[in-house]
């Protein structure tokens, strides 16, 4: 991550931008590292398993199966 930040800064200077102060670069890199960690953090205690059961629709609605197959014989 730090290398990416340094390369971005180097390219900015190369393309006519100003060079950032050391403290500014360190804060920016720390922010990038924190953002990376937050994005890749695994949820430790979430149970995402949900039991799903089909229920027929209530009146006046109904469910009709319209799948079909065609055979040549």
PDB file of N, H, CA, C and O in Angstrom:
ATOM      1  N   UNK A   1       0.825  -1.187   0.000  1.00  0.00           N
ATOM      2  CA  UNK A   1       0.000   0.000   0.000  1.00  0.00           C
ATOM      3  C   UNK A   1       0.872   1.255   0.000  1.00  0.00           C
ATOM      4  O   UNK A   1       0.607   2.211  -0.728  1.00  0.00           O
ATOM      5  N   UNK A   2       1.908   1.233   0.824  1.00  0.00           N
ATOM      6  H   UNK A   2       2.123   0.456   1.416  1.00  0.00           H
ATOM      7  CA  UNK A   2       2.770   2.408   0.900  1.00  0.00           C
ATOM      8  C   UNK A   2       3.460   2.650  -0.431  1.00  0.00           C
ATOM      9  O   UNK A   2       3.638   3.793  -0.851  1.00  0.00           O
ATOM     10  N   UNK A   3       3.844   1.576  -1.088  1.00  0.00           N
ATOM     11  H   UNK A   3       3.699   0.647  -0.747  1.00  0.00           H
ATOM     12  CA  UNK A   3       4.508   1.707  -2.386  1.00  0.00           C
ATOM     13  C   UNK A   3       3.574   2.334  -3.406  1.00  0.00           C
ATOM     14  O   UNK A   3       4.001   3.161  -4.211  1.00  0.00           O
ATOM     15  N   UNK A   4       2.302   1.947  -3.382  1.00  0.00           N
ATOM     16  H   UNK A   4       1.955   1.275  -2.728  1.00  0.00           H
ATOM     17  CA  UNK A   4       1.325   2.528  -4.300  1.00  0.00           C
ATOM     18  C   UNK A   4       1.209   4.031  -4.064  1.00  0.00           C
ATOM     19  O   UNK A   4       1.175   4.812  -5.015  1.00  0.00           O
ATOM     20  N   UNK A   5       1.150   4.431  -2.801  1.00  0.00           N
ATOM     21  H   UNK A   5       1.178   3.797  -2.029  1.00  0.00           H
ATOM     22  CA  UNK A   5       1.063   5.852  -2.485  1.00  0.00           C
ATOM     23  C   UNK A   5       2.284   6.617  -2.953  1.00  0.00           C
ATOM     24  O   UNK A   5       2.162   7.725  -3.476  1.00  0.00           O
ATOM     25  N   UNK A   6       3.457   6.041  -2.771  1.00  0.00           N
ATOM     26  H   UNK A   6       3.556   5.141  -2.346  1.00  0.00           H
ATOM     27  CA  UNK A   6       4.684   6.699  -3.214  1.00  0.00           C
ATOM     28  C   UNK A   6       4.737   6.813  -4.738  1.00  0.00           C
ATOM     29  O   UNK A   6       5.169   7.834  -5.273  1.00  0.00           O
ATOM     30  N   UNK A   7       4.302   5.772  -5.428  1.00  0.00           N
ATOM     31  H   UNK A   7       3.951   4.942  -4.994  1.00  0.00           H
ATOM     32  CA  UNK A   7       4.299   5.820  -6.891  1.00  0.00           C
ATOM     33  C   UNK A   7       3.289   6.845  -7.405  1.00  0.00           C
ATOM     34  O   UNK A   7       3.558   7.548  -8.379  1.00  0.00           O
ATOM     35  N   UNK A   8       2.134   6.930  -6.755  1.00  0.00           N
ATOM     36  H   UNK A   8       1.915   6.359  -5.964  1.00  0.00           H
ATOM     37  CA  UNK A   8       1.148   7.943  -7.154  1.00  0.00           C
ATOM     38  C   UNK A   8       1.723   9.347  -6.977  1.00  0.00           C
ATOM     39  O   UNK A   8       1.541  10.208  -7.837  1.00  0.00           O
ATOM     40  N   UNK A   9       2.410   9.574  -5.873  1.00  0.00           N
ATOM     41  H   UNK A   9       2.558   8.875  -5.174  1.00  0.00           H
ATOM     42  CA  UNK A   9       3.006  10.882  -5.620  1.00  0.00           C
ATOM     43  C   UNK A   9       4.099  11.182  -6.646  1.00  0.00           C
ATOM     44  O   UNK A   9       4.209  12.305  -7.138  1.00  0.00           O
ATOM     45  N   UNK A  10       4.899  10.175  -6.960  1.00  0.00           N
ATOM     46  H   UNK A  10       4.810   9.263  -6.560  1.00  0.00           H
ATOM     47  CA  UNK A  10       5.971  10.348  -7.953  1.00  0.00           C
ATOM     48  C   UNK A  10       5.375  10.714  -9.313  1.00  0.00           C
ATOM     49  O   UNK A  10       5.893  11.596  -9.999  1.00  0.00           O
ATOM     50  N   UNK A  11       4.278  10.036  -9.710  1.00  0.00           N
ATOM     51  H   UNK A  11       3.857   9.320  -9.152  1.00  0.00           H
ATOM     52  CA  UNK A  11       3.643  10.340 -10.992  1.00  0.00           C
ATOM     53  C   UNK A  11       3.027  11.731 -10.995  1.00  0.00           C
ATOM     54  O   UNK A  11       3.025  12.402 -12.028  1.00  0.00           O
ATOM     55  N   UNK A  12       2.507  12.172  -9.861  1.00  0.00           N
ATOM     56  H   UNK A  12       2.509  11.627  -9.023  1.00  0.00           H
ATOM     57  CA  UNK A  12       1.943  13.520  -9.770  1.00  0.00           C
ATOM     58  C   UNK A  12       3.030  14.563  -9.998  1.00  0.00           C
ATOM     59  O   UNK A  12       2.828  15.532 -10.729  1.00  0.00           O
ATOM     60  N   UNK A  13       4.177  14.360  -9.372  1.00  0.00           N
ATOM     61  H   UNK A  13       4.342  13.572  -8.777  1.00  0.00           H
ATOM     62  CA  UNK A  13       5.295  15.294  -9.538  1.00  0.00           C
ATOM     63  C   UNK A  13       5.797  15.257 -10.975  1.00  0.00           C
ATOM     64  O   UNK A  13       6.083  16.299 -11.566  1.00  0.00           O
ATOM     65  N   UNK A  14       5.902  14.062 -11.533  1.00  0.00           N
ATOM     66  H   UNK A  14       5.669  13.216 -11.053  1.00  0.00           H
ATOM     67  CA  UNK A  14       6.394  13.904 -12.904  1.00  0.00           C
ATOM     68  C   UNK A  14       5.488  14.626 -13.906  1.00  0.00           C
ATOM     69  O   UNK A  14       5.969  15.149 -14.911  1.00  0.00           O
ATOM     70  N   UNK A  15       4.187  14.656 -13.636  1.00  0.00           N
ATOM     71  H   UNK A  15       3.796  14.231 -12.819  1.00  0.00           H
ATOM     72  CA  UNK A  15       3.225  15.278 -14.546  1.00  0.00           C
ATOM     73  C   UNK A  15       2.932  16.735 -14.211  1.00  0.00           C
ATOM     74  O   UNK A  15       1.919  17.282 -14.648  1.00  0.00           O
ATOM     75  N   UNK A  16       3.813  17.367 -13.437  1.00  0.00           N
ATOM     76  H   UNK A  16       4.636  16.923 -13.082  1.00  0.00           H
ATOM     77  CA  UNK A  16       3.700  18.797 -13.204  1.00  0.00           C
ATOM     78  C   UNK A  16       3.019  19.184 -11.906  1.00  0.00           C
ATOM     79  O   UNK A  16       2.870  20.375 -11.633  1.00  0.00           O
ATOM     80  N   UNK A  17       2.605  18.234 -11.106  1.00  0.00           N
ATOM     81  H   UNK A  17       2.726  17.266 -11.328  1.00  0.00           H
ATOM     82  CA  UNK A  17       1.972  18.549  -9.825  1.00  0.00           C
ATOM     83  C   UNK A  17       3.014  18.818  -8.756  1.00  0.00           C
ATOM     84  O   UNK A  17       4.201  18.557  -8.950  1.00  0.00           O
ATOM     85  N   UNK A  18       2.571  19.330  -7.656  1.00  0.00           N
ATOM     86  H   UNK A  18       1.606  19.543  -7.499  1.00  0.00           H
ATOM     87  CA  UNK A  18       3.489  19.620  -6.562  1.00  0.00           C
ATOM     88  C   UNK A  18       3.748  18.402  -5.702  1.00  0.00           C
ATOM     89  O   UNK A  18       2.914  17.503  -5.600  1.00  0.00           O
ATOM     90  N   UNK A  19       4.917  18.387  -5.086  1.00  0.00           N
ATOM     91  H   UNK A  19       5.595  19.118  -5.170  1.00  0.00           H
ATOM     92  CA  UNK A  19       5.270  17.295  -4.196  1.00  0.00           C
ATOM     93  C   UNK A  19       4.648  17.541  -2.831  1.00  0.00           C
ATOM     94  O   UNK A  19       4.661  18.664  -2.328  1.00  0.00           O
ATOM     95  N   UNK A  20       4.108  16.497  -2.240  1.00  0.00           N
ATOM     96  H   UNK A  20       4.097  15.585  -2.649  1.00  0.00           H
ATOM     97  CA  UNK A  20       3.477  16.623  -0.928  1.00  0.00           C
ATOM     98  C   UNK A  20       4.522  16.537   0.175  1.00  0.00           C
ATOM     99  O   UNK A  20       5.586  15.942   0.002  1.00  0.00           O
ATOM    100  N   UNK A  21       4.199  17.139   1.306  1.00  0.00           N
ATOM    101  H   UNK A  21       3.335  17.622   1.447  1.00  0.00           H
ATOM    102  CA  UNK A  21       5.080  17.061   2.471  1.00  0.00           C
ATOM    103  C   UNK A  21       5.049  15.640   3.035  1.00  0.00           C
ATOM    104  O   UNK A  21       4.078  14.911   2.834  1.00  0.00           O
ATOM    105  N   UNK A  22       6.092  15.257   3.726  1.00  0.00           N
ATOM    106  H   UNK A  22       6.881  15.849   3.889  1.00  0.00           H
ATOM    107  CA  UNK A  22       6.212  13.912   4.289  1.00  0.00           C
ATOM    108  C   UNK A  22       5.056  13.549   5.204  1.00  0.00           C
ATOM    109  O   UNK A  22       4.512  12.449   5.108  1.00  0.00           O
ATOM    110  N   UNK A  23       4.671  14.471   6.103  1.00  0.00           N
ATOM    111  H   UNK A  23       5.113  15.364   6.181  1.00  0.00           H
ATOM    112  CA  UNK A  23       3.577  14.182   7.029  1.00  0.00           C
ATOM    113  C   UNK A  23       2.267  13.979   6.283  1.00  0.00           C
ATOM    114  O   UNK A  23       1.459  13.130   6.659  1.00  0.00           O
ATOM    115  N   UNK A  24       2.058  14.752   5.234  1.00  0.00           N
ATOM    116  H   UNK A  24       2.715  15.441   4.929  1.00  0.00           H
ATOM    117  CA  UNK A  24       0.844  14.613   4.433  1.00  0.00           C
ATOM    118  C   UNK A  24       0.808  13.254   3.757  1.00  0.00           C
ATOM    119  O   UNK A  24      -0.238  12.606   3.704  1.00  0.00           O
ATOM    120  N   UNK A  25       1.960  12.819   3.236  1.00  0.00           N
ATOM    121  H   UNK A  25       2.809  13.345   3.278  1.00  0.00           H
ATOM    122  CA  UNK A  25       2.034  11.513   2.595  1.00  0.00           C
ATOM    123  C   UNK A  25       1.772  10.396   3.590  1.00  0.00           C
ATOM    124  O   UNK A  25       1.069   9.436   3.273  1.00  0.00           O
ATOM    125  N   UNK A  26       2.330  10.508   4.788  1.00  0.00           N
ATOM    126  H   UNK A  26       2.901  11.287   5.046  1.00  0.00           H
ATOM    127  CA  UNK A  26       2.143   9.470   5.813  1.00  0.00           C
ATOM    128  C   UNK A  26       0.669   9.375   6.201  1.00  0.00           C
ATOM    129  O   UNK A  26       0.136   8.273   6.329  1.00  0.00           O
ATOM    130  N   UNK A  27      -0.002  10.528   6.391  1.00  0.00           N
ATOM    131  H   UNK A  27       0.431  11.423   6.287  1.00  0.00           H
ATOM    132  CA  UNK A  27      -1.426  10.519   6.734  1.00  0.00           C
ATOM    133  C   UNK A  27      -2.249   9.906   5.609  1.00  0.00           C
ATOM    134  O   UNK A  27      -3.179   9.139   5.859  1.00  0.00           O
ATOM    135  N   UNK A  28      -1.906  10.244   4.380  1.00  0.00           N
ATOM    136  H   UNK A  28      -1.150  10.867   4.177  1.00  0.00           H
ATOM    137  CA  UNK A  28      -2.627   9.710   3.229  1.00  0.00           C
ATOM    138  C   UNK A  28      -2.447   8.199   3.134  1.00  0.00           C
ATOM    139  O   UNK A  28      -3.407   7.468   2.889  1.00  0.00           O
ATOM    140  N   UNK A  29      -1.221   7.736   3.326  1.00  0.00           N
ATOM    141  H   UNK A  29      -0.441   8.330   3.525  1.00  0.00           H
ATOM    142  CA  UNK A  29      -0.956   6.301   3.273  1.00  0.00           C
ATOM    143  C   UNK A  29      -1.653   5.566   4.404  1.00  0.00           C
ATOM    144  O   UNK A  29      -2.174   4.469   4.202  1.00  0.00           O
ATOM    145  N   UNK A  30      -1.670   6.161   5.602  1.00  0.00           N
ATOM    146  H   UNK A  30      -1.247   7.053   5.766  1.00  0.00           H
ATOM    147  CA  UNK A  30      -2.369   5.546   6.734  1.00  0.00           C
ATOM    148  C   UNK A  30      -3.858   5.433   6.443  1.00  0.00           C
ATOM    149  O   UNK A  30      -4.497   4.444   6.803  1.00  0.00           O
ATOM    150  N   UNK A  31      -4.403   6.448   5.792  1.00  0.00           N
ATOM    151  H   UNK A  31      -3.884   7.251   5.500  1.00  0.00           H
ATOM    152  CA  UNK A  31      -5.812   6.425   5.416  1.00  0.00           C
ATOM    153  C   UNK A  31      -6.081   5.314   4.398  1.00  0.00           C
ATOM    154  O   UNK A  31      -7.088   4.612   4.500  1.00  0.00           O
ATOM    155  N   UNK A  32      -5.192   5.152   3.423  1.00  0.00           N
ATOM    156  H   UNK A  32      -4.375   5.722   3.340  1.00  0.00           H
ATOM    157  CA  UNK A  32      -5.353   4.077   2.439  1.00  0.00           C
ATOM    158  C   UNK A  32      -5.286   2.702   3.104  1.00  0.00           C
ATOM    159  O   UNK A  32      -6.067   1.814   2.763  1.00  0.00           O
ATOM    160  N   UNK A  33      -4.375   2.520   4.033  1.00  0.00           N
ATOM    161  H   UNK A  33      -3.740   3.241   4.310  1.00  0.00           H
ATOM    162  CA  UNK A  33      -4.243   1.239   4.734  1.00  0.00           C
ATOM    163  C   UNK A  33      -5.506   0.962   5.547  1.00  0.00           C
ATOM    164  O   UNK A  33      -6.011  -0.160   5.539  1.00  0.00           O
ATOM    165  N   UNK A  34      -6.013   1.961   6.241  1.00  0.00           N
ATOM    166  H   UNK A  34      -5.602   2.873   6.248  1.00  0.00           H
ATOM    167  CA  UNK A  34      -7.234   1.786   7.039  1.00  0.00           C
ATOM    168  C   UNK A  34      -8.420   1.448   6.135  1.00  0.00           C
ATOM    169  O   UNK A  34      -9.233   0.588   6.474  1.00  0.00           O
ATOM    170  N   UNK A  35      -8.520   2.117   4.994  1.00  0.00           N
ATOM    171  H   UNK A  35      -7.860   2.815   4.719  1.00  0.00           H
ATOM    172  CA  UNK A  35      -9.606   1.836   4.054  1.00  0.00           C
ATOM    173  C   UNK A  35      -9.501   0.404   3.539  1.00  0.00           C
ATOM    174  O   UNK A  35     -10.513  -0.286   3.414  1.00  0.00           O
ATOM    175  N   UNK A  36      -8.288  -0.044   3.240  1.00  0.00           N
ATOM    176  H   UNK A  36      -7.466   0.516   3.341  1.00  0.00           H
ATOM    177  CA  UNK A  36      -8.067  -1.413   2.770  1.00  0.00           C
ATOM    178  C   UNK A  36      -8.477  -2.423   3.827  1.00  0.00           C
ATOM    179  O   UNK A  36      -9.170  -3.394   3.525  1.00  0.00           O
ATOM    180  N   UNK A  37      -8.052  -2.199   5.064  1.00  0.00           N
ATOM    181  H   UNK A  37      -7.489  -1.410   5.309  1.00  0.00           H
ATOM    182  CA  UNK A  37      -8.399  -3.113   6.160  1.00  0.00           C
ATOM    183  C   UNK A  37      -9.909  -3.180   6.380  1.00  0.00           C
ATOM    184  O   UNK A  37     -10.462  -4.260   6.591  1.00  0.00           O
ATOM    185  N   UNK A  38     -10.572  -2.025   6.330  1.00  0.00           N
ATOM    186  H   UNK A  38     -10.122  -1.148   6.159  1.00  0.00           H
ATOM    187  CA  UNK A  38     -12.016  -1.994   6.539  1.00  0.00           C
ATOM    188  C   UNK A  38     -12.746  -2.745   5.419  1.00  0.00           C
ATOM    189  O   UNK A  38     -13.734  -3.436   5.665  1.00  0.00           O
ATOM    190  N   UNK A  39     -12.253  -2.602   4.200  1.00  0.00           N
ATOM    191  H   UNK A  39     -11.450  -2.040   3.999  1.00  0.00           H
ATOM    192  CA  UNK A  39     -12.905  -3.265   3.067  1.00  0.00           C
ATOM    193  C   UNK A  39     -12.700  -4.770   3.094  1.00  0.00           C
ATOM    194  O   UNK A  39     -13.528  -5.514   2.569  1.00  0.00           O
ATOM    195  N   UNK A  40     -11.615  -5.228   3.694  1.00  0.00           N
ATOM    196  H   UNK A  40     -10.942  -4.623   4.120  1.00  0.00           H
ATOM    197  CA  UNK A  40     -11.294  -6.656   3.707  1.00  0.00           C
ATOM    198  C   UNK A  40     -11.537  -7.317   5.053  1.00  0.00           C
ATOM    199  O   UNK A  40     -11.127  -8.457   5.270  1.00  0.00           O
ATOM    200  N   UNK A  41     -12.195  -6.615   5.948  1.00  0.00           N
ATOM    201  H   UNK A  41     -12.528  -5.689   5.772  1.00  0.00           H
ATOM    202  CA  UNK A  41     -12.489  -7.159   7.267  1.00  0.00           C
ATOM    203  C   UNK A  41     -13.604  -8.192   7.144  1.00  0.00           C
ATOM    204  O   UNK A  41     -14.596  -7.974   6.448  1.00  0.00           O
ATOM    205  N   UNK A  42     -13.428  -9.303   7.819  1.00  0.00           N
ATOM    206  H   UNK A  42     -12.622  -9.481   8.385  1.00  0.00           H
ATOM    207  CA  UNK A  42     -14.425 -10.361   7.785  1.00  0.00           C
ATOM    208  C   UNK A  42     -15.364 -10.206   8.974  1.00  0.00           C
ATOM    209  O   UNK A  42     -14.937  -9.901  10.088  1.00  0.00           O
ATOM    210  N   UNK A  43     -16.626 -10.416   8.721  1.00  0.00           N
ATOM    211  H   UNK A  43     -16.973 -10.663   7.816  1.00  0.00           H
ATOM    212  CA  UNK A  43     -17.609 -10.364   9.802  1.00  0.00           C
ATOM    213  C   UNK A  43     -17.438 -11.614  10.656  1.00  0.00           C
ATOM    214  O   UNK A  43     -17.498 -12.731  10.141  1.00  0.00           O
ATOM    215  N   UNK A  44     -17.228 -11.437  11.940  1.00  0.00           N
ATOM    216  H   UNK A  44     -17.180 -10.530  12.359  1.00  0.00           H
ATOM    217  CA  UNK A  44     -16.938 -12.575  12.808  1.00  0.00           C
ATOM    218  C   UNK A  44     -18.188 -13.228  13.376  1.00  0.00           C
ATOM    219  O   UNK A  44     -18.202 -14.437  13.604  1.00  0.00           O
ATOM    220  N   UNK A  45     -19.213 -12.465  13.604  1.00  0.00           N
ATOM    221  H   UNK A  45     -19.201 -11.482  13.419  1.00  0.00           H
ATOM    222  CA  UNK A  45     -20.303 -13.015  14.392  1.00  0.00           C
ATOM    223  C   UNK A  45     -21.656 -12.983  13.688  1.00  0.00           C
ATOM    224  O   UNK A  45     -22.680 -13.229  14.325  1.00  0.00           O
ATOM    225  N   UNK A  46     -21.684 -12.692  12.419  1.00  0.00           N
ATOM    226  H   UNK A  46     -20.852 -12.492  11.902  1.00  0.00           H
ATOM    227  CA  UNK A  46     -22.956 -12.622  11.722  1.00  0.00           C
ATOM    228  C   UNK A  46     -23.373 -14.003  11.238  1.00  0.00           C
ATOM    229  O   UNK A  46     -22.588 -14.716  10.613  1.00  0.00           O
ATOM    230  N   UNK A  47     -24.610 -14.370  11.530  1.00  0.00           N
ATOM    231  H   UNK A  47     -25.247 -13.790  12.037  1.00  0.00           H
ATOM    232  CA  UNK A  47     -25.160 -15.619  11.030  1.00  0.00           C
ATOM    233  C   UNK A  47     -26.141 -15.256   9.930  1.00  0.00           C
ATOM    234  O   UNK A  47     -27.244 -14.782  10.200  1.00  0.00           O
ATOM    235  N   UNK A  48     -25.736 -15.481   8.701  1.00  0.00           N
ATOM    236  H   UNK A  48     -24.839 -15.867   8.482  1.00  0.00           H
ATOM    237  CA  UNK A  48     -26.539 -15.057   7.569  1.00  0.00           C
ATOM    238  C   UNK A  48     -27.463 -16.151   7.047  1.00  0.00           C
ATOM    239  O   UNK A  48     -28.183 -15.933   6.072  1.00  0.00           O
ATOM    240  N   UNK A  49     -27.455 -17.324   7.680  1.00  0.00           N
ATOM    241  H   UNK A  49     -26.870 -17.500   8.471  1.00  0.00           H
ATOM    242  CA  UNK A  49     -28.322 -18.400   7.239  1.00  0.00           C
ATOM    243  C   UNK A  49     -29.765 -18.065   7.605  1.00  0.00           C
ATOM    244  O   UNK A  49     -30.085 -17.811   8.766  1.00  0.00           O
ATOM    245  N   UNK A  50     -30.625 -18.069   6.592  1.00  0.00           N
ATOM    246  H   UNK A  50     -30.365 -18.275   5.649  1.00  0.00           H
ATOM    247  CA  UNK A  50     -32.030 -17.757   6.799  1.00  0.00           C
ATOM    248  C   UNK A  50     -32.846 -18.886   6.193  1.00  0.00           C
ATOM    249  O   UNK A  50     -32.636 -19.256   5.038  1.00  0.00           O
ATOM    250  N   UNK A  51     -33.764 -19.429   6.955  1.00  0.00           N
ATOM    251  H   UNK A  51     -33.935 -19.129   7.894  1.00  0.00           H
ATOM    252  CA  UNK A  51     -34.639 -20.473   6.462  1.00  0.00           C
ATOM    253  C   UNK A  51     -35.737 -19.837   5.626  1.00  0.00           C
ATOM    254  O   UNK A  51     -36.478 -18.976   6.100  1.00  0.00           O
ATOM    255  N   UNK A  52     -35.829 -20.272   4.382  1.00  0.00           N
ATOM    256  H   UNK A  52     -35.227 -20.971   3.997  1.00  0.00           H
ATOM    257  CA  UNK A  52     -36.828 -19.728   3.457  1.00  0.00           C
ATOM    258  C   UNK A  52     -37.784 -20.856   3.099  1.00  0.00           C
ATOM    259  O   UNK A  52     -37.359 -21.935   2.687  1.00  0.00           O
ATOM    260  N   UNK A  53     -39.049 -20.605   3.256  1.00  0.00           N
ATOM    261  H   UNK A  53     -39.395 -19.729   3.590  1.00  0.00           H
ATOM    262  CA  UNK A  53     -40.061 -21.601   2.949  1.00  0.00           C
ATOM    263  C   UNK A  53     -41.118 -20.963   2.055  1.00  0.00           C
ATOM    264  O   UNK A  53     -41.529 -19.826   2.288  1.00  0.00           O
ATOM    265  N   UNK A  54     -41.559 -21.693   1.035  1.00  0.00           N
ATOM    266  H   UNK A  54     -41.226 -22.617   0.846  1.00  0.00           H
ATOM    267  CA  UNK A  54     -42.553 -21.165   0.111  1.00  0.00           C
ATOM    268  C   UNK A  54     -43.930 -21.244   0.744  1.00  0.00           C
ATOM    269  O   UNK A  54     -44.276 -22.239   1.381  1.00  0.00           O
ATOM    270  N   UNK A  55     -44.699 -20.205   0.567  1.00  0.00           N
ATOM    271  H   UNK A  55     -44.418 -19.397   0.049  1.00  0.00           H
ATOM    272  CA  UNK A  55     -46.090 -20.160   0.999  1.00  0.00           C
ATOM    273  C   UNK A  55     -46.939 -19.782  -0.198  1.00  0.00           C
ATOM    274  O   UNK A  55     -46.565 -18.890  -0.959  1.00  0.00           O
ATOM    275  N   UNK A  56     -48.088 -20.447  -0.383  1.00  0.00           N
ATOM    276  H   UNK A  56     -48.392 -21.172   0.236  1.00  0.00           H
ATOM    277  CA  UNK A  56     -48.930 -20.086  -1.517  1.00  0.00           C
ATOM    278  C   UNK A  56     -49.481 -18.673  -1.353  1.00  0.00           C
ATOM    279  O   UNK A  56     -49.710 -18.220  -0.232  1.00  0.00           O
ATOM    280  N   UNK A  57     -49.691 -17.985  -2.461  1.00  0.00           N
ATOM    281  H   UNK A  57     -49.505 -18.353  -3.372  1.00  0.00           H
ATOM    282  CA  UNK A  57     -50.235 -16.631  -2.366  1.00  0.00           C
ATOM    283  C   UNK A  57     -51.684 -16.672  -1.866  1.00  0.00           C
ATOM    284  O   UNK A  57     -52.413 -17.641  -2.076  1.00  0.00           O
ATOM    285  N   UNK A  58     -52.062 -15.601  -1.211  1.00  0.00           N
ATOM    286  H   UNK A  58     -51.470 -14.813  -1.041  1.00  0.00           H
ATOM    287  CA  UNK A  58     -53.429 -15.521  -0.695  1.00  0.00           C
ATOM    288  C   UNK A  58     -54.420 -15.124  -1.780  1.00  0.00           C
ATOM    289  O   UNK A  58     -54.030 -14.635  -2.841  1.00  0.00           O
ATOM    290  N   UNK A  59     -55.721 -15.338  -1.506  1.00  0.00           N
ATOM    291  H   UNK A  59     -56.038 -15.735  -0.644  1.00  0.00           H
ATOM    292  CA  UNK A  59     -56.753 -14.971  -2.478  1.00  0.00           C
ATOM    293  C   UNK A  59     -56.716 -13.482  -2.755  1.00  0.00           C
ATOM    294  O   UNK A  59     -56.444 -12.712  -1.834  1.00  0.00           O
ATOM    295  N   UNK A  60     -56.965 -13.054  -3.931  1.00  0.00           N
ATOM    296  H   UNK A  60     -57.185 -13.680  -4.679  1.00  0.00           H
ATOM    297  CA  UNK A  60     -57.440 -13.760  -5.122  1.00  0.00           C
ATOM    298  C   UNK A  60     -56.311 -14.238  -6.023  1.00  0.00           C
ATOM    299  O   UNK A  60     -56.564 -14.551  -7.186  1.00  0.00           O
ATOM    300  N   UNK A  61     -55.095 -14.307  -5.541  1.00  0.00           N
ATOM    301  H   UNK A  61     -54.889 -14.053  -4.596  1.00  0.00           H
ATOM    302  CA  UNK A  61     -53.948 -14.688  -6.365  1.00  0.00           C
ATOM    303  C   UNK A  61     -53.756 -16.198  -6.365  1.00  0.00           C
ATOM    304  O   UNK A  61     -54.192 -16.886  -5.442  1.00  0.00           O
ATOM    305  N   UNK A  62     -53.094 -16.718  -7.418  1.00  0.00           N
ATOM    306  H   UNK A  62     -52.740 -16.159  -8.168  1.00  0.00           H
ATOM    307  CA  UNK A  62     -52.738 -18.125  -7.480  1.00  0.00           C
ATOM    308  C   UNK A  62     -51.418 -18.262  -8.212  1.00  0.00           C
ATOM    309  O   UNK A  62     -51.006 -17.368  -8.951  1.00  0.00           O
ATOM    310  N   UNK A  63     -50.756 -19.399  -7.998  1.00  0.00           N
ATOM    311  H   UNK A  63     -51.091 -20.126  -7.398  1.00  0.00           H
ATOM    312  CA  UNK A  63     -49.488 -19.675  -8.674  1.00  0.00           C
ATOM    313  C   UNK A  63     -49.729 -20.779  -9.666  1.00  0.00           C
ATOM    314  O   UNK A  63     -50.331 -21.804  -9.346  1.00  0.00           O
ATOM    315  N   UNK A  64     -49.252 -20.562 -10.884  1.00  0.00           N
ATOM    316  H   UNK A  64     -48.762 -19.730 -11.144  1.00  0.00           H
ATOM    317  CA  UNK A  64     -49.433 -21.551 -11.936  1.00  0.00           C
ATOM    318  C   UNK A  64     -48.055 -21.863 -12.530  1.00  0.00           C
ATOM    319  O   UNK A  64     -47.298 -20.956 -12.877  1.00  0.00           O
ATOM    320  N   UNK A  65     -47.745 -23.145 -12.639  1.00  0.00           N
ATOM    321  H   UNK A  65     -48.360 -23.881 -12.357  1.00  0.00           H
ATOM    322  CA  UNK A  65     -46.483 -23.574 -13.220  1.00  0.00           C
ATOM    323  C   UNK A  65     -46.630 -23.550 -14.731  1.00  0.00           C
ATOM    324  O   UNK A  65     -47.508 -24.214 -15.283  1.00  0.00           O
ATOM    325  N   UNK A  66     -45.775 -22.786 -15.405  1.00  0.00           N
ATOM    326  H   UNK A  66     -45.062 -22.247 -14.957  1.00  0.00           H
ATOM    327  CA  UNK A  66     -45.884 -22.673 -16.856  1.00  0.00           C
ATOM    328  C   UNK A  66     -44.639 -23.206 -17.568  1.00  0.00           C
ATOM    329  O   UNK A  66     -44.392 -22.867 -18.725  1.00  0.00           O
ATOM    330  N   UNK A  67     -43.861 -24.034 -16.884  1.00  0.00           N
ATOM    331  H   UNK A  67     -44.061 -24.310 -15.944  1.00  0.00           H
ATOM    332  CA  UNK A  67     -42.707 -24.628 -17.544  1.00  0.00           C
ATOM    333  C   UNK A  67     -43.207 -25.612 -18.594  1.00  0.00           C
ATOM    334  O   UNK A  67     -44.298 -26.165 -18.455  1.00  0.00           O
ATOM    335  N   UNK A  68     -42.446 -25.828 -19.606  1.00  0.00           N
ATOM    336  H   UNK A  68     -41.560 -25.379 -19.719  1.00  0.00           H
ATOM    337  CA  UNK A  68     -42.872 -26.760 -20.648  1.00  0.00           C
ATOM    338  C   UNK A  68     -41.689 -27.385 -21.336  1.00  0.00           C
ATOM    339  O   UNK A  68     -40.569 -26.879 -21.264  1.00  0.00           O
ATOM    340  N   UNK A  69     -41.944 -28.489 -22.005  1.00  0.00           N
ATOM    341  H   UNK A  69     -42.854 -28.901 -22.064  1.00  0.00           H
ATOM    342  CA  UNK A  69     -40.904 -29.166 -22.767  1.00  0.00           C
ATOM    343  C   UNK A  69     -41.505 -29.635 -24.084  1.00  0.00           C
ATOM    344  O   UNK A  69     -42.698 -29.930 -24.161  1.00  0.00           O
ATOM    345  N   UNK A  70     -40.693 -29.700 -25.096  1.00  0.00           N
ATOM    346  H   UNK A  70     -39.724 -29.460 -25.033  1.00  0.00           H
ATOM    347  CA  UNK A  70     -41.152 -30.138 -26.422  1.00  0.00           C
ATOM    348  C   UNK A  70     -40.323 -31.360 -26.801  1.00  0.00           C
ATOM    349  O   UNK A  70     -39.093 -31.344 -26.767  1.00  0.00           O
ATOM    350  N   UNK A  71     -41.046 -32.420 -27.164  1.00  0.00           N
ATOM    351  H   UNK A  71     -42.045 -32.433 -27.192  1.00  0.00           H
ATOM    352  CA  UNK A  71     -40.368 -33.653 -27.586  1.00  0.00           C
ATOM    353  C   UNK A  71     -40.735 -33.931 -29.034  1.00  0.00           C
ATOM    354  O   UNK A  71     -41.859 -33.655 -29.454  1.00  0.00           O
ATOM    355  N   UNK A  72     -39.798 -34.472 -29.800  1.00  0.00           N
ATOM    356  H   UNK A  72     -38.885 -34.696 -29.459  1.00  0.00           H
ATOM    357  CA  UNK A  72     -40.062 -34.757 -31.205  1.00  0.00           C
ATOM    358  C   UNK A  72     -40.717 -36.103 -31.405  1.00  0.00           C
ATOM    359  O   UNK A  72     -41.237 -36.350 -32.493  1.00  0.00           O
ATOM    360  N   UNK A  73     -40.726 -36.998 -30.416  1.00  0.00           N
ATOM    361  H   UNK A  73     -40.304 -36.797 -29.532  1.00  0.00           H
ATOM    362  CA  UNK A  73     -41.340 -38.318 -30.614  1.00  0.00           C
ATOM    363  C   UNK A  73     -42.696 -38.424 -30.050  1.00  0.00           C
ATOM    364  O   UNK A  73     -43.325 -39.478 -30.147  1.00  0.00           O
TER     365      UNK A  73
END
